[in-house]
Amino acid sequence: RKFLDVGLRDALKGGLLNIAGDNTWAINSTLGNAQSFINSNGTLTVSGTVTNAGYTLTVDGPSNTTLSALITGTGGVTNNDSSPLTTSVGNTYSGATIVDGGKLLATGGGWYGNRSIGSGSLTINSGALVEFTQSHGFGIGPSGKTVTINGGTLKLDGDNYLSGFTLTGGAINSSGN
């Protein structure tokens, strides 16, 4: 094992740090407060369900992180720094998703299932890229999803719905209909 579990495995209270190599965190976990999953080297795959318990999960570090298990709860997810983050399943968390840097690649969800970024709003800040690879992976139906772009880029690879849209700089790219 080449990562450091800071806290209890079933109730994380200090975060998760991948310090070397490709590793998988396959333990179902509940956040005990706001947490950071930091990947400083290699690939970190989180395949155990994460219940955020109303807290924000922050993904940070320069290396690839994949959230391949369900994220639940009323808290949100923040992607910081240059960290590339992939969400590969439909999630049910209802808090905001904020991308402050790097890339968020949302490959899960779509059509009538849960969305890769849950049901909350999306904010894309300067220099960040968020790409949805599935039709309706971002939003479905006329109510869509609220998005704010503050200098970043939103890329939609399929059909999607937006609502409450704010663009203060940045771009939208779409290959959908």
Secondary structure, DSSP 8 states (H G I E B T S, - for coil): --EEE-S-SSEESS-EEE-SS-EEE-S-EEESSSEEEEE-SS-EEE-S-EE-TT--EEEESSS-EEE-S-EESS--EEE-TT--EEE-S-----S-EEE-SSEEEE-S--TTS--TT-SS-EEEETT-EEEE-STTSS--STT--EEEEEB-EEEESS----EEEEESS-EEEE---
